[in-house]
Amino acid sequence: MFNRVYADYLMPSRLGEYESLLHAATAAGYTQLSVRDFFRRLRRGQQPGSPSAERLFVHRHDIDSDLRTAKKMFAIESRHGVRASYYFRLCTLDYGFMREIEAAGSEASYHYEEVADFAKRHHLRSAEAVRQHFPEIRELFVRNLGQIVDRLGFPIATVASHGDFVNRRLKVINHELLRDEALRRRCGIECESYDAELLRCFDVYISDRKYPVYYHPITPFDALGKHQHICLLTHPVQWETNWLENSRCNLRRLVEEMAWRVPAGRRA
């Protein structure tokens, strides 16, 4: 409990550490780029692990919450000419910010969660029940993605699955939805950020963690110079405390879980 309270409300800003990381990666000879650009390099034939391959550092930001800190991270990257991918949930979409990201050469895209949303909305309590509704959920995904693309005014090439407590409880990940190649072609999706084809091209895949761990499986500083292709997944909420946003998210999670536990037939 103390660790959670510290991480959400007391932790000093780590944005200086993030800026130091960008400096260190540049000094170590890494090109810092988005998921989209990395994947397209792979398609052009650059093979990971080959002696001629560049040192590449892929930045992926999942904007689960805390747009304020996401904008600060983007400002830091912009000062240093760093490119990154930003994946926005429906509840964190900021079209002006997303256009600014794209104008800077980075990637603004969709952090989708239609499987979890559908399961919560319809109080589905088993993986089998959820998968039976996949045709309907796919159409929901198409509609949501299409609305985002229409408002942005540019296509979306990669997307990233969001993980929710319902996905963990039911053991059905949102990524399952995009195992349908016809759906990908229909939506113009080149790559999903959890595709095995993509992940196996990284020598190390690092994700940030809440205090006191901060990174898993190693720190990105330790990875520099030892690995040729590095991916770092970050969540802005874990780099700077935002009292109002963290309180809102904690309350929302509590309300959603309590509502999901109520069988559909017992709702008022």
N, C-alpha and C positions, 0 to 999 in steps of 0.2 A: 504493500500500500504506500509506504514512504517513497519507494522508487517511482511509482506512478504519479504521485503528487509532485515530486521534485521535477520529473520530466515535463509535466503539463503546466506547472505554475512557477517553479523556482529556478530552473536551469538557466544559466547565463547563455547569451547568444553564442552560437557556434559558427556564425557567418565568417568571422575572421579565419577560422580553421578551413572553411570552404575555399576562401580566396587563396589561402596558402597552398591548398591542394592544387588549384589551377596553376599557380606559379610553379609548383614542383613538377607537375606533369609536363608543362611547357619546357622547363629546364632539362627534363629527362628525354626530350625529343619526341613527345607524343603529339599527334594531331588529335584534337578534341572535337568530337562530332556527334551528330544525332544518330538515333537508331535507323532512321530512314536512309541517311547517307552511308552508314556502315553496310546496311543490307544491299544497297545498290552497288557498292564497291565489290561485294562478294559476287553479285550477279555478273559483274564485268570480268570476273575471273581472278581477282587477287586472292590467293590461297593463304589462309592463316598458317603460320609456322614456317613458311618458306623464307630462306635467307634474305630475299629481296623485299619481303613484306614490310610495310611501314609499321611503326609503333602507333597504335590507335587506342584512344581512350573514349569510350562511349558514355555519354551522360544521359541518363533517363530519370525524369522527375515524374512521379505519380502525384497529382494534385488531389489527394483525397480530401483535403481541407486546407485552410490557411493561405488564401490568395496573397495576403500581405507579404508573407515571407517568400512565397514563390516569386513575387515581383522583385524583391530584394536580391534573390539569387540570380534572376535574369539580369539585373543591373550589373552585378559583379561580372557575370559572364560577358556581357556586352563590352565592358571596359577592357577585357582581355582577349576579345576576339574569339571566344569559345562558343561552339555550337552545341545544342542539346535538344532532347525531345521532352515535351511537356504534355502529359496525358491528363485531360480534364474529365471529371465525372459530370453528369447532368446537373448536379447540385453545385458545381464549382465553375461552370462555364462562364467565361468572361470574353466576349467576342472581340472587344477592343484590344485587350491584352493578347489574345491569340493572334490577331492580325499583326500586332507589333512583333511578336515572336517570329512569325513567318517572314516579315519584312527584314529582320536581322539575319536571316539565313538559317535559323533554327526551325524546329518542327513543333507545331501545335496540333494535337490530335485528341482522340477519344479514349477515355478510361471507362470501358463499358461494364455494366453489371445487370443486364436484363434478366439473366437467370435468377440471380438472388432477388431482384426486385419483384419478379413474378411470383417466386415462392413465398415471399413475405406478404405480398398483396392478397394472394389466394390461400394463405395458411397451409401450404403444402408441406407435409411432414416426412416425406420419404424421397429418396433419389429416383425411384421408379415413377412416382407421381410427377415429379418435375420433368423427367425425360419424355414422358408421354405428351407433354405440352410443348416440346421443342419446336414443332412447326409454327405454332402461334408465337412463341418467343422469338424465333428468327424474324418473323414479320415485324415484331416490335423493334428489334434491332435495326432492321432496314429503315423503318420509319424514323427512328431517332437519329441514326447516322445521316440520313438524307436531309433532315431538317437542319442539322449542324452544318453540313456541307453547303446547303443553300444560303444560310445566313453568313457563313464565312466568305463564300465566293471563291473557294479553291478546293480541289479534291483532297481527300485524306488517303494516305498510302499505307500507313501502319496504325495499328490500334493495340491497346494493352488491356488485358483482363484485370478487373478489380476483384479483390478478395474480401468477402463479407463473412460475418459470423454464421450466416445461414449456409454458405458454401462449405465451411468447415464442419458444421453439424451434419449436413446431409451428404458430404463427400461428393458434391457435384460442383465442379469449377465452371466459372463463366466461359473459360477458354474452350470448353467442349463444344460450344455453339459454333465455333469457327473451324471445326474439323470438317465442315461441309464446304467442299471446294466450289460448288455452284454458288453458294452464298458469297464467298470471297469474290468470285468473278463478277457477280451481280453488283457488288458494292465497290469494286475497284481496289480491294485490299491486297497489297503485295505481301504483307508480312504481319504476323501477330507477335508481340514482343516475347511471348513464351514458346514460340515455335522451336522445336528441337533443331531444325535446320539452322536457326540463328544462334541458339545457345551453345551448340557444340563448336562454334567458331570463336568463342571467347576462351582464352586461356584461364581466366578467372572471372567469376561473376560475383560481385560484392553487393550486399544490400545494407543500408543503414538500419540501425536498431535504436530503440529507446534506451535512455540511461538505465543501467551503467555500462552496457555492452558497446553501444555505438555502431559497431560494424560486425558483419559476418560474411565469410569465414575469417577474413583478415582485414586489416586496415588498407585503404587504397595507397597510403604512403608506403607501406611495406611491399605492395605489389609493383610499384614503379621500378623499372629497370630489370625486374625479374620475369615479367610476363609481357608478351608482345601485344596482345589484344585484351583489353580490360573493359568490363562494363560495370558502372556504378549506378545502382538504383537508389534514389533518394526520395524522401517525403519531406516537404518543407516544414511540416509540423514538428519534425524531430531535430530541427536546426535552430529554432528560436521559439520561445514560449509566447503564446498568444492566449491570454486568459479568457477573453470573451469567446473566441472560436473554439478553444478546447472544452470549455464548459458547455457550449451549444452542442458539440459533437458527442460528448459523454452523455448528455441528456437525451439526445436523439437516439443513440444506440440503446439506452435503457428502455425508452418508450417502444422502439421497434421490436426489441426482443420480447418484451412483455406482451405486445399485441400479437406477435407471431405465435406465441405459446397458446393463445386462446383458440380453440377449435372454431372453424368457420361457422358451424351450426349454432354456436353459442354467442355470436356477436349480436349486439343490440340492433 
